[in-house]
């Protein structure tokens, strides 16, 4: 019987859900080597070739946009589904992998180093059901690892709830993690058609269908996901509803950022909710007082970190860069109300 914890299983499902949602915007998931010299089809899954070793990383996505003076961006994704804060140990491991793959070179056969036939600018993002510990945040910031908490991201919440109910702990002849991942990918990305290899394939498929059908359905029904930088400083994962019309955005859009019961969301100037996100813990810790954010503290956070951000949307196969900026007239009214009180 395959041995793994529910925490490991659920972290893997979270990675797959994130891949699915990112694939709807400006990222293309990578599932196999397919002639890419920077990857390797290892015995336990896809590996990224590093300077000193190959590293198994199952969730990989290439950005569809390559900025000037930069190699194509390749996002390496890790997800944690723990019942406690994600600690510095996870970030240390990510840093080692990130640095090793970023230093990979390919020999030209004559003993000298040459550039890869195609090189990538690697980015490493860790998603977490729970917040990150302060040491983890400090270390990640120093090492250029992106931390993306999800706990207070309300539009992503249904996926978290669906994952939380998945377990094979009390199941005899539980399927392997590899089979679970392949099953999920076949449902999310049917075009790849992966083979599920199990000794008792009929029983395993019935079990997978029974335990994972709700997670698959909920993930398919959710909307889009965007990784962006608030004011170019802090990364956040923006979630949207599936009903949102991405093509209705102008090149520049005025928005308002609100928080109710620790739920952060971004709305249009007419009050339509566009995105939800989880505030980075390092920002909250800097401004909170007794575990809460006063109206004035909230104003200061928005003024310093949230005046603008950008996302990519796809339009007829092409990428469109969209800018969102704080509605200044609304922001001035907020400031005036604070002065009056």
Rosetta blueprint (number, residue, H / E / L):
1 X L
2 X L
3 X L
4 X L
5 X L
6 X H
7 X H
8 X H
9 X H
10 X H
11 X H
12 X H
13 X H
14 X H
15 X H
16 X H
17 X H
18 X H
19 X H
20 X H
21 X H
22 X H
23 X L
24 X L
25 X L
26 X L
27 X E
28 X E
29 X E
30 X E
31 X L
32 X L
33 X L
34 X L
35 X L
36 X L
37 X L
38 X L
39 X E
40 X E
41 X E
42 X E
43 X L
44 X L
45 X E
46 X E
47 X E
48 X E
49 X E
50 X L
51 X L
52 X L
53 X L
54 X E
55 X E
56 X E
57 X L
58 X L
59 X E
60 X E
61 X E
62 X E
63 X E
64 X L
65 X L
66 X L
67 X L
68 X L
69 X L
70 X L
71 X L
72 X E
73 X E
74 X E
75 X E
76 X E
77 X E
78 X E
79 X E
80 X E
81 X L
82 X L
83 X L
84 X L
85 X L
86 X E
87 X L
88 X H
89 X H
90 X H
91 X H
92 X H
93 X H
94 X H
95 X H
96 X H
97 X H
98 X H
99 X H
100 X H
101 X H
102 X H
103 X L
104 X L
105 X L
106 X E
107 X E
108 X L
109 X L
110 X L
111 X L
112 X L
113 X E
114 X E
115 X L
116 X L
117 X L
118 X L
119 X L
120 X E
121 X E
122 X E
123 X E
124 X E
125 X E
126 X E
127 X E
128 X E
129 X L
130 X L
131 X L
132 X E
133 X L
134 X H
135 X H
136 X H
137 X H
138 X H
139 X H
140 X H
141 X H
142 X H
143 X H
144 X L
145 X L
146 X E
147 X E
148 X E
149 X E
150 X L
151 X L
152 X L
153 X L
154 X H
155 X H
156 X H
157 X H
158 X H
159 X H
160 X H
161 X H
162 X H
163 X H
164 X H
165 X L
166 X L
167 X L
168 X L
169 X L
170 X L
171 X L
172 X L
173 X L
174 X L
175 X L
176 X L
177 X H
178 X H
179 X H
180 X H
181 X H
182 X H
183 X H
184 X H
185 X H
186 X H
187 X H
188 X H
189 X L
190 X L
191 X L
192 X L
193 X L
194 X L
195 X L
196 X L
197 X L
198 X L
199 X L
200 X L
201 X H
202 X H
203 X H
204 X H
205 X H
206 X H
207 X H
208 X H
209 X H
210 X H
211 X H
212 X H
213 X H
214 X H
215 X H
216 X H
217 X H
218 X H
219 X H
220 X H
221 X H
222 X L
223 X L
224 X L
225 X E
226 X E
227 X E
228 X E
229 X E
230 X E
231 X L
232 X L
233 X L
234 X E
235 X E
236 X E
237 X E
238 X E
239 X E
240 X L
241 X L
242 X L
243 X L
244 X L
245 X L
246 X H
247 X H
248 X H
249 X L
250 X L
251 X L
252 X E
253 X E
254 X E
255 X E
256 X E
257 X E
258 X E
259 X E
260 X E
261 X L
262 X L
263 X E
264 X E
265 X E
266 X E
267 X E
268 X E
269 X L
270 X L
271 X L
272 X L
273 X E
274 X E
275 X E
276 X E
277 X E
278 X L
279 X L
280 X L
281 X H
282 X H
283 X H
284 X H
285 X H
286 X H
287 X H
288 X L
289 X E
290 X L
291 X L
292 X E
293 X L
294 X L
295 X H
296 X H
297 X H
298 X H
299 X H
300 X H
301 X H
302 X H
303 X H
304 X H
305 X H
306 X L
307 X L
308 X E
309 X E
310 X E
311 X E
312 X E
313 X E
314 X E
315 X E
316 X L
317 X L
318 X E
319 X E
320 X E
321 X E
322 X E
323 X E
324 X E
325 X E
326 X E
327 X L
328 X H
329 X H
330 X H
331 X H
332 X H
333 X H
334 X H
335 X H
336 X H
337 X H
338 X H
339 X H
340 X H
341 X L
